[in-house]
């Protein structure tokens, strides 16, 4: 499984290597946010890569997420979302 920090996001779907994965939110913490635990559909071998895709909606209160407008990116065509948070592997 994998645990991610979240704050004020709605998660609709999670896939791991193209397969649907189960996910659940933990208990909300006052300043750390809410943990999102993703259960992988298949066990991974040590060193095996996984592509985790999360379909979500952010909000203005999503303080750990920041956006660049299209004008701020090198291609100047699309906005760019980035996070200052780190992943914790279990």
Order of alpha helices (4+ residues) and beta strands (2+ residues): beta-beta-beta-beta-beta-beta-beta-beta-beta
